[in-house]
């Protein structure tokens, strides 16, 4: 297996063969560890289960008293990694890297696919209006776009300025109060808080319609929306980071890895992820009021 690590985080695990492959990864620099001004990329091969190779002694460095009952057995061949060998004579898999290209100015496809917006982007006012309306309902930002275009600003820069204005606006940066004197503002504030807490994202169309109709004042309607959002797959975006922090999930996994003496890399790639997913799902189900018995 080839393990791909970028900035301290493994982002891919891939079976390798003798056939040449081109691997392409897109990462955000701010999501990864930058060490001394650089972001490190590591490609590492693993035989994920214990194995032996004739002519090489075992590299099991654990103490006799640390042997796991019914132990995993041979760990891996021991050899001098500083000694140059041909690929056929070394006891571990090898890869040949022909080249690595890093595009710091990469621009992802836009609009994002998850927007589900069919927009034929052209350098015209109609395209700009459709793009802005797919993201924000307020007309004031389209007016800003038109004003900048009238001043000679090109299509891309005017559109970018309009989107930046949305991100910098007070209504985007700060949540309105559910106690606002304007009942419409207060209802949308409830919708926003409910959605961001349970899904990690802005209110969907159903919540926005209920807020506009001021129906979120009804406790029964509000309870029904809580149940609906908890059943929504998006709610995992809230539960996953919450459960990891609440239960300090990384610590027990580290303890298990230490108990195994890192003899079996399959745990590192598969089981620890399953342990997290199972705990997430368990808490998600219980939080939704279904009870522990349904997990059996």
ChimeraX attribute file (.defattr): number of C-alpha atoms within 10 A of each C-alpha:
attribute: neighborCount
match mode: 1-to-1
recipient: residues
	/A:1	14
	/A:2	18
	/A:3	16
	/A:4	17
	/A:5	16
	/A:6	20
	/A:7	19
	/A:8	14
	/A:9	14
	/A:10	14
	/A:11	13
	/A:12	13
	/A:13	16
	/A:14	11
	/A:15	9
	/A:16	14
	/A:17	10
	/A:18	7
	/A:19	5
	/A:20	11
	/A:21	9
	/A:22	7
	/A:23	7
	/A:24	8
	/A:25	9
	/A:26	11
	/A:27	11
	/A:28	7
	/A:29	13
	/A:30	8
	/A:31	10
	/A:32	14
	/A:33	15
	/A:34	14
	/A:35	10
	/A:36	6
	/A:37	7
	/A:38	10
	/A:39	13
	/A:40	14
	/A:41	13
	/A:42	13
	/A:43	14
	/A:44	14
	/A:45	18
	/A:46	15
	/A:47	14
	/A:48	16
	/A:49	15
	/A:50	16
	/A:51	14
	/A:52	17
	/A:53	13
	/A:54	8
	/A:55	9
	/A:56	13
	/A:57	13
	/A:58	17
	/A:59	13
	/A:60	15
	/A:61	10
	/A:62	13
	/A:63	7
	/A:64	7
	/A:65	6
	/A:66	11
	/A:67	14
	/A:68	13
	/A:69	6
	/A:70	6
	/A:71	10
	/A:72	13
	/A:73	16
	/A:74	15
	/A:75	20
	/A:76	22
	/A:77	19
	/A:78	17
	/A:79	14
	/A:80	8
	/A:81	8
	/A:82	6
	/A:83	7
	/A:84	9
	/A:85	11
	/A:86	7
	/A:87	12
	/A:88	9
	/A:89	8
	/A:90	17
	/A:91	18
	/A:92	16
	/A:93	14
	/A:94	15
	/A:95	14
	/A:96	8
	/A:97	9
	/A:98	7
	/A:99	6
	/A:100	8
	/A:101	6
	/A:102	9
	/A:103	7
	/A:104	8
	/A:105	6
	/A:106	9
	/A:107	8
	/A:108	8
	/A:109	7
	/A:110	11
	/A:111	15
	/A:112	9
	/A:113	9
	/A:114	6
	/A:115	10
	/A:116	9
	/A:117	14
	/A:118	11
	/A:119	13
	/A:120	10
	/A:121	13
	/A:122	10
	/A:123	11
	/A:124	9
	/A:125	14
	/A:126	11
	/A:127	15
	/A:128	22
	/A:129	17
	/A:130	16
	/A:131	21
	/A:132	19
	/A:133	14
	/A:134	15
	/A:135	13
	/A:136	13
	/A:137	10
	/A:138	11
	/A:139	11
	/A:140	12
	/A:141	21
	/A:142	23
	/A:143	13
	/A:144	17
	/A:145	24
	/A:146	19
	/A:147	13
	/A:148	18
	/A:149	16
	/A:150	11
	/A:151	9
	/A:152	9
	/A:153	15
	/A:154	13
	/A:155	18
	/A:156	11
	/A:157	13
	/A:158	22
	/A:159	23
	/A:160	12
	/A:161	16
	/A:162	22
	/A:163	19
	/A:164	12
	/A:165	14
	/A:166	19
	/A:167	12
	/A:168	12
	/A:169	10
	/A:170	11
	/A:171	10
	/A:172	11
	/A:173	10
	/A:174	9
	/A:175	13
	/A:176	18
	/A:177	15
	/A:178	18
	/A:179	12
	/A:180	12
	/A:181	9
	/A:182	10
	/A:183	15
	/A:184	14
	/A:185	18
	/A:186	20
	/A:187	25
	/A:188	25
	/A:189	20
	/A:190	21
	/A:191	25
	/A:192	22
	/A:193	19
	/A:194	20
	/A:195	23
	/A:196	15
	/A:197	15
	/A:198	20
	/A:199	20
	/A:200	17
	/A:201	16
	/A:202	15
	/A:203	21
	/A:204	12
	/A:205	9
	/A:206	11
	/A:207	23
	/A:208	17
	/A:209	15
	/A:210	18
	/A:211	23
	/A:212	16
	/A:213	13
	/A:214	16
	/A:215	15
	/A:216	23
	/A:217	15
	/A:218	9
	/A:219	10
	/A:220	11
	/A:221	12
	/A:222	18
	/A:223	11
	/A:224	12
	/A:225	19
	/A:226	16
	/A:227	13
	/A:228	12
	/A:229	20
	/A:230	22
	/A:231	15
	/A:232	12
	/A:233	9
	/A:234	15
	/A:235	20
	/A:236	20
	/A:237	15
	/A:238	18
	/A:239	23
	/A:240	18
	/A:241	12
	/A:242	14
	/A:243	18
	/A:244	15
	/A:245	11
	/A:246	10
	/A:247	11
	/A:248	11
	/A:249	16
	/A:250	12
	/A:251	11
	/A:252	13
	/A:253	18
	/A:254	14
	/A:255	11
	/A:256	14
	/A:257	17
	/A:258	11
	/A:259	13
	/A:260	18
	/A:261	16
	/A:262	14
	/A:263	23
	/A:264	19
	/A:265	16
	/A:266	15
	/A:267	18
	/A:268	16
	/A:269	15
	/A:270	10
	/A:271	13
	/A:272	19
	/A:273	12
	/A:274	12
	/A:275	13
	/A:276	17
	/A:277	13
	/A:278	12
	/A:279	17
	/A:280	18
	/A:281	16
	/A:282	15
	/A:283	16
	/A:284	20
	/A:285	17
	/A:286	14
	/A:287	13
	/A:288	14
	/A:289	10
	/A:290	11
	/A:291	12
	/A:292	12
	/A:293	7
	/A:294	9
	/A:295	10
	/A:296	4
